[in-house]
Amino acid sequence: MTEMKAVGAAPVSALTTPGLRKNGKQWHTQKSAFRPKAGQTSYEKRTQERKAMAAMKAKEKEMKDEKKDERQRHIQAIKDKRAAKEEKERYEKMAEKMHRKRVERLKRREKRNKLLKS
């Protein structure tokens, strides 16, 4: 019974109470030791990070291009629809003034000319 140790008592860590500063300026923050090689990483780790960054950038670029292409397709579809509507209205106006068969002949001729130009 002579070897009775206090099981519940734990030693006080140095992190909780650092003590008073020697110069008396307790309002300043504690400085840590200067370690110039502390933030360095290995060459392999840096190359892996670069590869991962390049892959991420490539994926971002691909997604942006995809979104841009989709937007351009949508815009082009709207333009085509408007052009077709205007052409249809123009032919209807012509049909009011001219005979139907003559309008159809002009349509065919215009389509031929359009194909020759493009």
C-alpha positions in Angstrom: 0.0 0.0 0.0 3.0 2.3 0.0 2.8 2.7 -3.8 -0.4 4.7 -4.1 -0.3 7.0 -7.1 -2.9 9.7 -8.0 -4.6 8.2 -11.0 -6.9 11.2 -11.6 -4.2 13.9 -11.7 -2.9 14.8 -15.1 0.1 17.0 -15.8 -0.7 20.6 -16.9 0.3 21.1 -20.5 2.6 24.0 -21.5 0.2 25.1 -24.2 -2.5 26.2 -21.8 -0.4 28.5 -19.6 2.8 29.7 -21.4 3.8 31.9 -18.5 5.0 35.5 -18.5 7.2 36.9 -21.2 10.7 37.9 -20.2 10.6 41.4 -21.7 7.3 42.1 -20.0 5.3 42.8 -23.2 2.5 40.4 -22.5 0.1 42.0 -25.0 2.3 40.9 -28.0 1.6 37.5 -29.6 3.9 34.6 -28.9 6.4 34.0 -31.8 7.4 30.6 -32.9 10.8 29.5 -34.0 11.8 30.4 -37.6 11.9 27.2 -39.7 12.8 28.0 -43.3 12.3 24.5 -44.6 8.9 23.9 -42.9 6.6 24.8 -45.9 8.5 22.9 -48.5 6.9 19.9 -50.3 8.6 17.1 -52.2 9.0 17.2 -56.0 6.7 14.2 -56.5 3.9 15.9 -54.5 4.3 19.1 -56.5 4.1 17.2 -59.8 1.0 15.4 -58.6 -0.6 18.6 -57.7 0.3 20.1 -61.1 -1.2 17.1 -62.9 -4.4 17.4 -60.8 -4.6 21.1 -61.5 -4.1 20.6 -65.2 -6.8 17.9 -65.3 -9.2 20.1 -63.5 -8.5 23.1 -65.8 -9.0 20.8 -68.9 -12.4 19.6 -67.5 -13.4 23.2 -66.7 -12.5 24.3 -70.3 -14.4 21.3 -71.8 -17.5 22.1 -69.7 -17.3 25.8 -70.7 -16.9 25.0 -74.3 -19.9 22.6 -74.1 -22.0 25.3 -72.5 -20.9 27.9 -75.1 -21.7 25.5 -78.0 -25.1 24.7 -76.6 -25.8 28.4 -76.3 -24.7 29.0 -79.9 -26.9 26.2 -81.2 -29.9 27.7 -79.3 -29.2 31.2 -80.8 -28.8 29.8 -84.3 -32.0 27.8 -84.0 -33.9 31.0 -83.0 -32.3 33.0 -85.9 -33.2 30.2 -88.4 -36.8 30.1 -87.1 -37.1 33.9 -87.4 -35.7 33.9 -90.9 -38.1 31.2 -92.0 -41.0 33.1 -90.5 -40.0 36.3 -92.3 -39.6 34.4 -95.6 -43.0 32.8 -95.2 -44.6 36.2 -94.5 -42.9 37.7 -97.5 -44.3 34.9 -99.8 -47.8 35.3 -98.3 -47.6 39.0 -99.1 -46.5 38.2 -102.7 -49.3 35.7 -103.0 -51.9 38.4 -102.2 -50.7 40.4 -105.2 -49.7 37.6 -107.6 -51.0 34.2 -108.7 -50.1 31.2 -106.5 -48.3 29.3 -109.2 -46.1 32.3 -110.0 -45.1 32.6 -106.3 -44.2 29.0 -106.2 -42.0 29.4 -109.3 -40.3 32.4 -107.7 -39.7 30.3 -104.5 -38.0 27.5 -106.5 -35.9 30.0 -108.4 -34.8 31.8 -105.2 -33.9 28.4 -103.6 -31.7 27.6 -106.7 -30.0 30.9 -106.5 -29.4 30.5 -102.8 -27.8 27.1 -103.3 -25.6 28.5 -106.1 -24.4 31.3 -103.9 -23.5 29.2 -100.9 
